[in-house]
């Protein structure tokens, strides 16, 4: 069972009552997860877990110590606090320590659905059976993972703040592969309300990619125009919001640095058609009601019409620079101006481009320029004269995430779709994208 707000409030108060240190922050959590795996066109495993836990961080004369437990008995909670205080006595002074937050006001987020927290196993099994049946009919082999999770967490400080939040998330990923291993297709979607998770679409897209990817041709690496489906955009840009860190930028360690102490805040770094923001109350991909350091979440524009509008100041860095701290992004919403362009329209207006559904094994090569390397996977197609002409083999790329979205390089922006647990991302049509070598991956 998930913790109720009353139970969480009592537990955190109990933990804090044992604290003898100068300051403290206590957290309790409860999680319920269930999943169904299938592979080789057959059911594989079905499982569920229920977990609880508590954490405490204390500060004694500026020295911090932390401990945790998975037992809510009085004796275990007391021992957890004692252990944290012993650790604090042995720790060096925490130079970035600030007193924990006093009472804050949070605006609740609608990110919880009973239908997800209490998933109907029979319904999930029947949907999975349809995927397996469709895969057999299309002569491909399918594997996938269907997950539903629910959480109830709370945090309280010795200075009087308390925050409680519940959330849910359901997702389905399917990989379909030709029996001879020559082609593969992948598709994944998720939603906090399992009723809005279109499992038939996930199956249809992955099976279609595998079926249409047979007979891939080898092409030379180089610079190509690309059409990135939302999943590929998520693979590349799902964590871009964490690049907007004021400290990194001001210390010269960020793609938004100019020189030490100066940044690109207020500059048009991205294409003017592009906006990147965080909106905790977005109905399709709600974030959390609390942001970094427990600050109440806010609607925040990171990029508006291509201009870097905000950098995120942590409480510590804000105190250092004598500015107001930034709540920080709790989800990521990327969109363009006007109505989004469907992928089909992007294809129709392309004389030549690569259509890419997914990237994987992405690694940073230069944090200062947000340059990364990685591979395409699970389906790449050559587009010629407004039509998908033929599948091609996979390629390795080296590209700056910032340069790829630079002014003039973004030719089209699609309708945002929920990708992962907290992002709304569109398809993108980019003028240039740099591929460096051929990959043997399928």
N, C-alpha and C positions, 0 to 999 in steps of 0.2 A: 504494500500500500504506500501511496505517496503521502508525505507529510502534509498536514493541514497548516494553515497560517498560525493558528493558536498553538499547535504542537511545536512548530518551529520557533515561535516567540519564546515559549517556555524553556525549550532546550538551550537556545542561545543565552537567555538570561541566567540559566543554571550554570552554564560554562563560565560566563563572565563573573559569576559570584565567587568562583574559586580563585580568580586572578588576584595575585598580590602585587604584580608588577605595576609600573606607572601607567601603561596604556595597553590596549589589547583589541583585537578584532576576532570574532568567532563566526564560524560558518557551519551550517548543517545542510545536508543534501540527501535526496532520495531519488532513485532512478528505477524505472521499470522498462526493460527492453525485451523485445521478442523478434525473432527472425526466422526466415525460411530460406534455405539454400537449395538450388537445383543445379545439376551438371549432367552433361552427356545425355540430355533429353530425358532426365529422370529426377524425381525427388531425391534429395540427399540427406539433409538434416533439418530439424525444426527444434528451436530452443527458446528459452526465456530465462531472464535473470531479474532479480530484485536486489538492489543494493542500497545501503545507507552509509553515511559517513559524517564525521565532524572534524573540523580543523580549528586550530587556534594559533594566532601569532601574537606574541607579547613583546613589549619593549621595556627594558630596565636600564635607566640612565643612558638611553640612546642605543642600547644593544638589543638586537632582536633574536628571537628564538621561535621556532614553529614545531608543531607536532600534530598528529592526526590519529583517529581511531575509527573503527567500524562497529563499535559497541556503544550503545547509548545508556548503559547502566551507569549509575552514579559513580561507582568506584572507578570505572574506565575513563569517564569524563574528567574526574579529578586527577587521575594519573596523567592524562594527556596534558593538562595545564601544568602540572608539576614538571613534566619532562620539558615542555617549552621554556619554562622559566630557568631550568638548569642549563639548557642550550644557550639562552640569552646571556647567562653569566660567563660563558666561555667564548662568546662571539666578539668580534671587533665592533667598534662603534659604527652604526649605520649612518653614514654621512648624508644619506638622502631621506632620513626619517623626517616625517611631518606628523603632527598629531592626527589620530584617526578622525574621521568626519563626525561632526555633530549631526543633529537631526536634519534630514533632507526630505523633500517632497517629491514623490515619484508619480508620474502619470502612467497608469497601467497600459499594458500592451496586450492585444488580443492574439496571442500566439499559442493558445491551448485549445484542443478539441477533444472532447470525451470519446469521439469515434476513433481517434488514434490511440488514446490511452487505453481503451478497451477494445482493441482490434478483434474482429470476428475471424477466428482462425479458419473456419470452414470457407468463408468468402475468399480469403487469401489463397487457400489451397486450390479452390476452383479457378481463380484467375491464373494461377501458376500452371494449372493443368491445361488451360487454353493456350498459354505460351508454348508449352511443350508440344501440344498437338499441332499448332501452326508451324513450328519449327520442323517437325517431321514432314509435314505436307510440302514445305519449301525445300526439303532435302538439305537442311543445315542442322548443326548441332548447337544447342543453346545451353548456356549456363547463366545463373543470375543469383542475386541476393535481394531479398525483400525484407526491409527492416521497419519496425515501428518502435519509437521510444518516447517516454514521457519523463519529465523531471519536475521536482519541486525543490527549490533552494532558498536559503535565507542567510543573510549576513547581518551581524549586529556589532556595534563598536562600544567601547567603554564610555565614549563621549555622547552616547544617546541616539545614534542612528540605528534604524532597523529597516531591512528591505526583504520582501518575500516575493517570489515569482514562480509561476508554473509555465511550462512550455511542452510542446509535443512536436514530433517530426516523423514523417513516414517517407520512405524512399524505395525505389526499385531501380536496379541496374541490370541490364541484360547484355551479354556478349554472345553473338551468334557467329558461327564459323563454318565455312565449307568443309565437307567431310575430308577433302584432300588437303586441307590446311592452307589453301591458296588465297583465301580471302576471309575477311573478318568485319563484323559490324558491331558497334557499341552504342548504347543509348541509356541515359539515366535522367530521371526526374524525381522531384520530391515536393512535399507540401506539408504544412503543419496539420491540415485536415485530410485524413486519408481518403475521404470521399471525393476530394478534388485531385487525387493522384490518378492520372489516366494510364493505367497499366497496359491497356490495349495499344495505345500509341507507342509506349516504350518498346513493346514487343515488335510492333509493325516496323518501326524505324530501324531497329537493330537487325532484324531478319532481312529487310530490304537492302540494307548496306552490304550485308554478307552476300546476298544473292547477286547484287549488281556489281560487286567488286571483283568478280572472277575475270581472269585474263588480263591482269594489270600490266601496263606497258612501262618500260623503263624510260625515264626522262632525265635529262642532264640537270644537275643542280644549278642554281643561279637566282637571280632576282625576278620574282613573278608577282603579278597582281593576285590577290587572294580574296576569297569569300569565306569567312569564318563563321560556322554555325555557332549558336549560343553556347553549346558545350565547349567548343574550342576556345571561345572567348573566356569562359569560366576557367578553363585550365590555365590560360595565360594570365588573366587579370583578376582572378578571384580574391587575391590577397593584396591588390594594388592599394587599397585603402590604408594599409599599414605603412606605406611609403611616405604618407603625409605627416611625418613626425617633425615637429619644429626643432627639437634638439639636434636630430641628425642633420637637418638642413643647415642650421646655424653653425654646427661644428664642421661643416664641409664634407659630410659623409653621405650625402643624399643626391638623387637626381634633381632635387629642387634647390641645391646649393649653387651660389654664384662664386663667392669667395668667402673665406672664414668670417662668419658673423652676418653675412648678407645672403638673401634667398631670392627665389623667383616668385615670391608672393606678389600677386597683382599682375603678373606677366602672362601673356598668351602663350602657354607652353603646348597646349593641345589644339586640335582642330576646333574652329568656332562652332561647329555643329554639335559638339560633344559636351554633355553635362554629367558629372559624377557627384553623387550625394549620398547621404545617409538619412533615412526617414524611419524612425522606430515604429511608426504607426502605419506603415505601408500594409495594406490589407493582404497582398499576395506574398510578401516576404517580410513579416514583422520581425523587428529586432528585439533587443532587450530594453527594459525600462531604465536600466542602469548602465553606465558606460565605464570607461577606465577609471580606476581608483574609487569606484562607487558613486561617482557623480551622476546626477539624474540625466538621462539621455535627452538629447535635443535634435531637432531637425537641423542638419548641417550640410552646407554645400562645400565640397572640396574643390570642385571645378565647375564653373558656370560659363557656358558658351566659350569654352576653351581656356578661360582665364583661371589660374590658381587662386581661389578665393579664401581658403583657410588652410593653415597648418595647425596640427594638434599639439597643444601644450599640456603636458602632464602637470599634476599639482606641484611636483618638485621643480620642474623646469620653469613653470610659471612663477613660482616663488623666487627662483633665482633671477629671473628677468623682470620681476615686478610687473607682471601682466596677469590677466584673468586666465585661469585654466580652461581648457577646452574639454567638453564632455567626450568628444571623440566619436568615431563612427561605430555603430552597432550592427549595421548591415551595409550593403553596397548596392546602389541603384545607378545604372548607367543608361542614359537615354539620349536621343537626339532631339533636334527641333522638328516640330510638326509631326505628322503621322509616320510611323516606322515603315520601312520598305521590306516587304516579304523577300525571303531568300530567292523565291522563284523569279521575282522581278530583278533582283541583282544579277541572276544568271542571264536573263533575257537581254540586259544592256551590256553584257561583257563580251568583248571581242575575243579575249583570251584571259583565263584566270584559273587558279586552282581552287577547287571547292574542298574544304577541310572540315571534318566533323569532330576531330579530337586531337589533342596533343598529350604527350605523356613523358615521363622521366625528365621533367624540366628542372634545370639547375642554374643558379646564378653564376655568371662569369665576371660581372663587374657591378657591384652595388651602386657605385657612384653614378653610373649611367642607366641603371636598371636593365642591364643586358643579361640575357638568358640564352641557354641552349637547350635543345630538346628534340623530340621526334614527333612526326605525325604518326597516327596509328588508326587502325580500324576503318579505313576507307578514305581515299583521296581520289578526286576525279578532275580530269582536264575539261574545262569549259571552253568551247570554241564557237564563235558566231552566235552567241545567245542560247546555246544548248549544251547539255552534258554530253561530251563526245566519247570518253572512254575512261576507265579507271587507270590510275598510275601507281607505281610502287612508292613506298614511303621514303621520306627525306628527313635529314637532320637540318635544323635551322640554327642560326645565330642572329639574334635581333635585340635591339633595345625596345623595351615595352613602351617607353616614352616616345621614341622616334617613330614607332609604328602608328602612333595616334597623333603625330605632329600636324600642324597646319598644312593643309593641302594633300595629306596622305589618306585621309578618311573620305572615301567617295560615297559611302552609303551606310546608314544605321538602321537596323531592324527594330521590330517590336520587342521590348524586354520580356524575357521569360525567366521563371524561377530556376536558378541553377544552384545546386547545393542547398545548404540549410539556411543561408541568409543573403542571397544575392539575386538581383533582377538584372539580367544582362541580355543585350540584343545581339543579333548577328551583325557582323561588320564587313564592309567591302573596303579593302585597303589597296592603294595604288601600287605599293611595293612591299615585298617581304623577302628576306634574304635566306635562301637555302644553300647549305654548304657541301652536302654530300648525300649519296644514296644510302638508304638503310635497308637491311634485309628483313626487318621486322614486318609482320603482317598486320 
